[in-house]
Amino acid sequence: MEFKDLSPSPAALMCALRDVGYSLESAVSDIIDNSIAAQSKNIHVRFSWNNGTPWIAIIDDGIGMSEYKFEEAMQLGGVSPWSIRSATDLGRFGMGMKTSSLSQCNCLKVITRASNHLHGGEWNIERLKDSHDKRWLMGVLDEPAINVHPILAELKNAYLSNTSGTIVLWENLDRLGDHEINSKENYFNSRMTDTREHISLHFHRFISPTNAGQSKVNFFMNGLQLVAFNPFHPNSSELPRETINIGKNSIIVQPYVLPHHSKISKEEYDRYAGKEGYLHNQGFYIYRNCRLIIRGSWFRLLKKDELNKLLRVRIDIPNSLDFLWKIDIKKSNAFPPEIIREELKKIINKIEDRGQKVYRNRGHQSISSLTDPFWKRRTINSNQIIYEINKTHPLVQQLRAEIPAKTLRNFDNLLRLFESNFPRDPYYHDFADNPELMETPKIEEDALRETMFECLTFLLKRSNSNFSYKDILLIEPFNKNPEIAQQLWDDMKGHKNNEL
């Protein structure tokens, strides 16, 4: 059989790979993965608007690369996805540094120092376009070339003068969107803010290690050290841990129920909701070698529901199972195979009710603890629940006793209209989505005191000698206003607080 060389055009292939689907945040994270794999202790993200010619650099103090390793790293597909990797390696296809970088910029420059030897290279899309040569010719950056480049020279002198490490520099950032010149700078800065938040979340277990033996990594953006953001609040309820065994590999599943908004400050509650809110951020959080790759997905095993929104499940997978999870080149998409989905479904069935009880129990207790609430919860037809005005409440009974017989029917019909027009759907949506914003209408103290006085007068007239102050605290609104209740009781009973 004869063969023909059909090597792809470097410019055409490079341009095609630019549209794999990286966001700025995921592209920076892909470079950071390499830095962590290189045993870095400190990782810096430097950036500058640079008077309209912005650049971004990711810098580490890892072990650096020998000349052979550097050329392998700069080659597309230099490392096979089937190669045996270290258990802590965050790489996947041997494409990440090139594709992630060129998804954001036209010009990628990399310099690295190992064993006091400095190596550098460049991929430039425009240069490849101008060349008709189908060979993949990387531009070589020796030390003199580095020293005449103002940005590279500054970064090299600051970070690689006497230590090992790697600098990845992105220039000609042409993917910032179609904005006016003045707003482009604002957009660039806002994207870097998003990147800061992304790193704080996706690498939080490196910034603030919790696993025994795991090394800490310090992250900086333009000199400011980043603080880890753990999506599982420290006051969360930790449910029983599960283990899914696939051959010799183990997947660890740790469910959490985040605290109810009444248990933490509003600032904390809002922070853990995230920009998208609790409803969007419920679900599985997939960690690959302690690095978060997917968050807030149930993989179609459970519908995102208001009552489940405090439920988050951490899943730790090893890189040896990449092929099963279908992890893509960006390491931002994955999907579990059927054998794992079946196990995850069993776990969900165990924990779903725990997440919903946070809301159900609170609503149940607030009503059942009172003898005379304003609203009563009643179950009909075995499985239907209705809320209705409590017709036996003393205030309702007092009014009914004072209403003329000919208008009593209208009064009862009015109560039924109030009940049947309870705004169930909007209330459910508002309370489930933003419970911390829900407020009840206020009543002036004079009106409240007058109403409580009339109610207590009615209660005392109809009561027997066993009626005590403790009894009125089981009646709305006395239970919510104990100070006023105490004053009224003392005034009407001559300071006898225990019984008639």
N, C-alpha and C positions, 0 to 999 in steps of 0.2 A: 504494500500500500504506500502511495506517495503522500506527502504532507506539504501543506503550504503555511507559511507564517502569516497569520491574520491578527497580529498584535494590535490591540485597540489604540486609537489616537489618544495620547496622553491628555491633551487639552479637552477632548470630547468626554473622556471618561472622568477626568477630574471635575468638570462642570456638572456632569450627571450626578456624581457622588455628593455634590454640594446640596442636593435637594433630598437627601435621605430623610430629613425631618427633624433635625436638631433644633431645639430652642437655644437661646444664648445660655440659659442656666444649665441645660443638660450638656451643652458643649463644654463649658468650663468644668463641669463635674467629671466629664470623661477624661480631661487632662489631669485632674486631681487624682483620679483612680490610679493613673500611672505613677504619680508622685508618692502615693501611699504604698504602692507595690515596690517602690524604690527605697522603702524604709525611712521616709522623711519624718523628721520631728517638727519641722516648721514649714508651712506652705503659705506663700504670699500671693495675693492677687493684686496686681498694680494696674491702674488704668488712668487715662488722661484724655480729655477732650482735645487737647493739643491744637487749639485754634482752628477747629474744624477738620482736622485729620486725626481722628481718635485712634488709640491703640490700647490693647489689653495684653498683659503679660501674666503668666502663671509660673511661679518660681518655687523651687524646693531645694532642700539641703540633703537630699537622698544620696545614694551611693553613686549616682551618675552612670554614664555608659562608656564602655570601651569603644574604640572606633568600629569594631565589628558589630557590637550591639547597637550602636547609634545608627549605622547604615541599615541594619535590620529594622529598627524602629521607624526610620524614614521611608522604608519601602512599603508600598501598598500590599497587604496580605503577607507581611514579613513573617508573621507567626501564625501558624495554622490553628483554627478553633479546636482541632482534634488533638493538638499537642497536650501532653501532660503538664499541668500547671501546679504551682504551689497552692496549698490549701487557702492561702491568704491573698492570692492573686485576684485583682478586680478586673483584669482584662477579659477579652472574649474572642474577638476575631482578628486581632492584629491590624485593625483598620482605624481604631478610634482616634488616635492623635491626628491623623491626616484628615479624615472625613469630618470630625467635629470641628477642627480648626478652620478648614476651608469652607465649611458651611456658614462661617461668620465673616471670613476675610478673604481677600484676594492674594495675600502674601503671608506665608508662614515661615518664620525663622526660628530655628532651634539651636541652642548651644548647650553643651554639657561638659562637665569636668569630672574625670575619674582618674585616680592615681596620678594626679597633677598633670594630666594630659587634657587639653582642651580641643573639642571637636565642634563643628558647626555646619549647618546646611540650611537650604532654603527651597521651598516650593513656591513658585510665582505663577499664578494662572495667566496673567497677561503675557509673560515670557513664553509659556507653553503654547498660547494661541498664535504667537508670532512665528513659532518654529514649525517647519514642515517635517522635522525629524520625528519618527515614531519611537525613538528610544526615550527611555525614562531618565532624563538627565537632571539630577539634582544639583542645584547650585551649591558650591562648597564655600563655607565661611571659615577661613583661617583666622588666626589672631589679628593680623594687620587689618583684614577686612572688618572684623568685629570692632576694632578700636576706632575706625573712621566712621562708624555708624553711631550717631549721637545717643540713641535710645539704648541700643545693645551695649555700648561701651559703659554707659552709666549703670545699667543693671548688672553687668559683669563685675564692675569694680565694687558695687555695693554688696553683691551676694556670692560671687564665684571667684573672688580674688585669691583666697587661700583655702578654700574648702570645696568639697565635691558637691555636685548638685546639677540641676537642669533648669534652663530658662526657655519657655515657649512664648514667643512673641507673635501677636496677631497685628498686622498692619493692613491698611486699606479696608477698613470695616465697611462693606458695601451692603449689609443686610439690615440696616437700622430703620428701614421703612421710608416711605415717601412723605417727608415732613419739610416744612419751611426751615431755613437755616437756623433761625432763632429757636424754634421749638425742637430741632433735632438734638441740641445739647441737653435740653430738659428731658427728652425721651431717652437719650443715652444714659443720663444719670439715674432716671427711674428704673431702667433695665438693670443697672448695676445694683440698685437697691433690692430689686427682685432676686438678683443673683446672690446677694448677701444672705437674704432670708432662706433661699434654696439651700445654700451650703450649710447654714446653721441647723436646718432640719435634716437634710439627707446624710450629713456626716456627723450627726450629733453624738453617735456612739464612739467616734474617734476623738471628738473635742472633749467629751466627758465620759470616759470609759466606765463601763459597769461590769464587763466580763473579766474574770480573773486572768491575769497574764497579758491582757491587751494593752498595747502601748498608746500613750496619749499623743495626739497630734495638735499642734497649735496652728490656728488659721488666722490670717491677717488680710484685711482689705485696705489698701493705701495706708498701712501702718496701724490700723485699729484692729485690735484682737476681737474675734468673733466669740459669741457665747452660744453654747449648745441650746437647741430647742427640742426637747423631748415631747413628742405628740401625746404621750401617755402621762397625764397629770400625776404628780407624786401622791395625791390623795385618792387616786382611782382605786376601785375595788378590784383586786387581782383574783381572777377565777382560776380554777385548777388547770395546770399546764398539761398539754397533751403532746405525745410524740408519734409521728408517722414514720415508720421504717420502710425504706425503699432499698432492698438489697442490704449493702453495708452502710448505706447513708441514712441519716436521720434528719427529719424536718421537725423543728420545735414550734409548737403553736401555743401562744400565751394570750388568752383573752383578758380584756380589761373593761370595766364599766367606769366611765369618767364621772366625776362628782356632779351632783345636781347644782343648778345655779345658786340655790340658797345656801350651799355649803362652802362656797368660795366667793372671793370679791368679784365685783363686776369686771374689773380690769383683767383678772385672771380668766374669768369665763369668756370674755371677748377674745383674749389672746389665743386660747386653745380652740376657739371656734374657727380661727383662720379667716382669710378673706372670703372663702366660699361658704362658710357657715358649717354648723354641726351636721346638718342633713347631708351635705355633699361629702364631708370628711369621715363619715362612718365607714366601717368595713375593714378589710384586710390591709395590713401594712407589711409589705414583703421586703425582707432584708436579705441581701446576698453578701455573705462575709461581713456582716454588721453594717453594710452600706444600704440605706433605704433606696429601693429602685421603683416601687409602686406604692401608692397610698390611696386609701379611700375607694376600694373596689370590693364588691362581693362576688365578682366573677359570675354574675347572673345566678348565683345560688340563693340569693335573698334579695328581696326588693328593698330599696332604700326607703325607710319608713320613719315618720316623725318619732315614733316610740322607740326606735332602735338607734336614734342618732347619738347617744352617748356610748355606744358599743364600738370598740376598736380592738382588733385582733392582730397581734404581732406574730409574724411567721418568719423564722430563720431558716434559710436554705443554703446548702454549700454550693460552691461553684461546680462541683462534680455532677450536679443535676441540671446544668444549664440546658442540655439538649432536651430534657423532659419538659422544662418550663417554657421552651420556645423564646428564650430571651433574645431580643433583637440587638442590632449593632449599637444602638444608643443606650442600651441597658436601662431603658425607661418603659419598656413594655414586656410583659410576660403573661403566660396563661398556663394554668396547671393542667396536667393530663388527667384523663378520666379517673384513674386509680386514686389520685390525690384529691380530686373533686369529691369523690364519694366519701372519703374520710373527713374532708372539711365540712361537708353537709351534715354528717353525724355530729360534729363538734358544734356547728351552728344550732342544731336542734336542741342541744343541751343548754346553750348559753343565751339564746334569744330572749327567753322569758325573764332572765335576770336583768337584762338591760331595760326591759319595759316596766319592771316592778318599781324602778326609781320614780316613775310618774304615777303608776297605778296605786301604789301604797300610800303615797302622799295624799292623793285625792280621797282615798277610802278613809284614812284616819281622820281627816279634817271634818268629815261628816259624822262618822260612826261614833266619835267620842262625845257628841252632844246629844242631849235628850230632846232639845227643841231647836233645831237649826231652821233657818229661813227656807232652805231648799232641802228636799228629800230625794234620795236616790232609791229607785225601785226597779226590780227585775220583773218583767212580764213575759209570758209565753216561754219560760225557761231560759231564753238566751237574749232577750231584748231588754235594754236598759233605758229608763226614762228618768228625767229630773223634773220634779213638780214642786210648786209652792206648798209649804207645810201648812195645811188647813187647821192643824191643831196648835199652831204656835199661839202663845197668849195674846200677841198683838192682833193677829187675825181674828181670834175668838172675841176679843174686846170690841173690835170694829163691827163684827157681825152682830154682836149683842146690841150695839147702838144704832144700827142701820134700820130704818123702817122696813116692815115686812114687804111692802110693795116694791122696794128697790133692792131687796136682798138678792133676788135672782140676777139682776144686772151686775151686782158686785161679784157674785160667784162666776158669772160668764166672763167678766173682765179678768179675773184671775186665770181662768182657763185660756183666754187669749194671750196673756203674758206667757204662760207656759208653752203654748203651741208655737209661739213666735220667738222662742229662745234662739239667738244667733249661733247655732251650733257650729256650722262650718267655718265661718270667719274666726270664731273664738278658738276652735281647735287648731286652726292654722296658725294664728298669732301666738297662742300659748306654746305650741310645740316648736315653732320656729324661733321665737324670741321671748321666752318666758320672763327673762329679766326685765323686759320693757313693759310688761303687763301691770296696770294699776287699776285700782277700784275707785269709783267716784267718791269724793269726800263729802261728809255731812258736817255742817257747822256744829260746834260744841253745844250751843244753846238748844238747837233743834234736837240733837242727840240726847241731851240731858232731859229735855221735856218728854221725849218719847219713852225713855227708860223709866222716868217717874210714873207716867201713865201705866206702863206695863207692870211695874212693880206694885203699884196700887191695886191693879186688877188681880195680880197673883196673890197678894196678901188677903184680899177679900174672899177669894175662893179656896184658899189653902187651909190645911189642918195644922195642928200643933207640931207635926213632924217636919214642916217646911223650914229649911235653914239657909244661911248665907251661901254655903257650898252648893246648894241646889240651884241658885240663880246663876252661878258661874257655868252651868251646863246649858245655858240658854243664850242664843244670840239676841241682842248685841252685848249682853253683860260680860260674856267670856272674853271679848276683845277690848273691853273698857273696864278693867277691874277697879281702877281708882274711883271712877264715877260711881260704879256699882257699890263700892264700900261706903262712900259718902251718903248715897241715898239710903242704903240699908241702915246705917247708923242714925240718920235723921228720922227715919220712919219707925225704927224699932227701939229708939232710946238707947243706942249703943249696945244692944244685946245681939252679938254677932253669931251666936251658935244656933239659936232656935227661937220660935215664937214664945 
